[in-house]
Amino acid sequence: MESNATTCKSRDIQSSPWRVFILYWLPAIAIVVARVPAISSGWRTVVWTVALATMGVACIVHPLRCGRVHCYLTGPFFLLMAFIALSYGLDMLHLGGNGWTCSA
């Protein structure tokens, strides 16, 4: 019979470097790359929304699988940021001319 700690470790997303890379690092890298001026606002909207939603869903699923406490906070945060990116990209939310860079 497997112990609870062993079961949790086997279900922990962070126990696999590849899962961590695909679910967290790759989306973060995509967000940074999409900040270059050559990327249109439309593509930036798609990249940021998908990347943030991917990280948010992973963070929502993670505590359900293993109980990581910080994911209860970061999951909804990433999903909220995905909604903000989508809203800004669709001109539903006005953050000024530099909304993608968060500068005044």
SVG drawing of the C-alpha trace seen along z (x, -y; Angstrom):
<svg xmlns="http://www.w3.org/2000/svg" viewBox="-15 -58 28 60">
<polyline fill="none" stroke="black" stroke-width="0.4" points="0.0,0.0 1.4,-3.4 1.7,-6.1 -0.1,-9.4 3.2,-11.2 4.3,-8.9 0.9,-9.2 1.1,-13.0 4.7,-13.1 3.7,-11.0 0.8,-13.4 2.8,-16.5 3.2,-18.5 6.4,-20.0 8.0,-16.5 8.5,-16.4 10.8,-19.0 9.1,-18.6 5.7,-19.3 7.0,-22.4 8.7,-23.6 5.6,-23.0 3.0,-24.4 4.9,-27.3 8.2,-28.2 7.1,-27.9 4.1,-30.2 6.3,-32.6 8.9,-32.6 6.1,-33.1 4.8,-36.2 8.3,-37.7 8.9,-37.0 5.4,-38.5 6.5,-41.8 8.7,-42.6 7.4,-45.5 7.3,-43.4 4.4,-41.3 1.0,-42.8 -1.5,-43.6 -3.8,-40.8 -1.1,-38.1 0.1,-39.5 -3.5,-39.2 -3.7,-35.5 -0.2,-34.6 -0.7,-36.3 -4.3,-35.0 -3.4,-31.4 -0.1,-31.5 -1.7,-33.0 -4.8,-30.7 -2.5,-27.6 -0.6,-28.6 -3.8,-29.4 -5.4,-26.0 -2.3,-24.2 -2.3,-26.0 -5.9,-25.2 -5.4,-21.5 -2.2,-21.3 -3.6,-21.7 -6.5,-19.3 -3.9,-16.7 -1.4,-17.3 -2.5,-20.1 0.1,-22.8 -1.2,-25.8 0.3,-28.6 -1.5,-27.4 -4.9,-28.2 -3.7,-31.9 -1.7,-31.8 -4.3,-29.8 -7.1,-32.5 -4.5,-35.2 -3.2,-33.9 -6.8,-33.3 -7.7,-36.9 -4.6,-38.2 -5.7,-36.1 -9.1,-37.8 -7.4,-41.2 -5.1,-40.5 -8.0,-39.4 -10.1,-42.4 -7.3,-44.8 -6.5,-43.2 -10.2,-43.4 -10.4,-47.1 -12.9,-46.3 -10.5,-47.4 -8.6,-50.7 -5.1,-50.7 -3.7,-53.5 -1.4,-53.4 1.2,-51.4 -1.0,-48.8 1.1,-45.9 4.2,-47.3 2.5,-48.5 4.3,-51.8 2.7,-55.2"/>
</svg>
